[in-house]
Amino acid sequence: MERFLQYLFDGLSQGSVYAFLALGLVIIYRGSGHLNFAQGEMAMISTFLAWWLADGGVGLWPAVAISATVAFVLAMGVERYIIRPIAHRSPFAVVVAAIGLFLGLNALAPFIWKVTIPEAFGSLFPDAADDFVRIGGAEWRLENIGVLAVLAVTSFLLYLLFQRTRFGLAMRAVATNRESAPLVGIRAGQVLAVSWGLAAAVGAVGGALVGSLRGNVDSSMMFTIFFAATAAATLGGYDSLLGAVFGGLVLGVFENMVAGYLPDLVGQELKGVVSLLVILGVLLVKPSGLFGSQRVERV
Amino acid sequence: MSVFLEVVGLHAGYGPVEVLHGLDLTVGEAEVVVVLGANGAGKTTLMRAVSGTIGRRGSVVLAGHDITRASPDRIVRAGLAQVPQGRGTFVDLTVDENLRIGGYTRPDDISGDLDRWYDVFPRLTDRRAQKAGSLSGGEQQMLAIARALMSRPKLLLCDEPSLGLAPLIVKELFGILHRLNEEEGLAVLLVEQNANLAMDIADRAYLLETGRIVTSGDAETIRSDDAIRQAYLGY
């Protein structure tokens, strides 16, 4: 039981990180049908910005807030000036552009900040050796609880935005029927730009949490997390925000359980394979994911 | 009657394929205008070109403002709402949300309008919280019209509203359109296969053949033309 709880607690915080990136993927996918391969790298470069600000004396939390805001604005620009002009040509053009963005951002971080080795990133939460609560014998570290709490707050804010505001309704309208959106006066382009901004801001927060948990930032910090996030989004359903959160948490816990209970077979090194198996399994059994909508329309 | 919509020399199509070859058309204030035409004549293309959802050349003037180059959302704000063929329902949103999004361009309070359209379309009231995709075809058509009216248009474009609906529901729909025209002065540009019903509420009609207007006139004149009656009204 103690072991189980320990794996659960650790898995939930890892899963929260996946959920953050998966949320970003889903926010963009819902509006445009594009899979943003650069989601992880956008988060990485935002985390570098937060690290740089914090290094310069800005508090860590304000630094994260600033980097999320900057990410929001820059990603709107990326949608407007890189993605939108090529989107109508072919879906592949967007994939290629996003991969280009991935490579570009990955090279840009070390270039801007002249760093080649991981740089120390402070902790957003209390992280001394005795900062934990003991539940059923297992240690639930405060930083792990903190990460989960930030995910809960972010999810709630997104819920309010999408379900309680006019602009959120417009975003959902574009997600369900993009052709009809202009007919009610929605500027679809504006909605898509904001989707990118939102995804980048959520990703920036996720990246900062990764930095906080790892204790450092590095240009390859998001690689495995990004792939896990695509698995999480596949599991939850690519058009469901709830699915992204649920998928992320489940994947994080599952991965930790598998690695923990089967240390010889899987272990820490191979646990990334779990994401791959989850993607395969979901695509075979339920391609729309657990919460994704299978479109049934009456005619 | 003063002209509300004036279309002159309209060319439109899809990519390299031109469907409309320079047609002229007007809709007066509070006028119901029907466009008759066989399949493939370009009726739906005409609607899309007027509402700005496809590329177009020529001149489109709405209430004295040139909207030829305006984007579809600007055109909605200018007072023109389109009910597209196939209804264009936001299937994953509830009925209530579909109506609210219909009022997206309105800066003022829309709750009064909501109540009003629920009154006019009582079937929708029972389905308020239901996903629009689960509605029957007739209900979705009513929803599409109510949604378009939420923007308080002065001109409503309806593309084949009777498609796939039971005759009784079609009658009900046309009754409502007729009432809105009589009572509110709503102008309607209507494309309809079910030409007899459409002609019942029409003031004027145009006959569209392969992208060109071949005949136009007031509803009575068009109806009494034997050739047109046989070809398009079927009696």
Interface residues (C-beta under 8 A of the other chain):
Chain A: R166 L169 A170 R172 A173 A175 T176 N177 E179 S180 P182 L183 V184 G185 I186 R187 S293 R295 V296 E297 R298 V299
Chain B: S51 G52 T53 S71 P72 D73 V76 R77 A81 Q82 P84 G86 G88 T89 F90 V91 D92 L93 E97 R100 I101 G102 Y104 T105 G133 S134 L135 S136 G137 Q140 R147 A148 M150 S151 G164
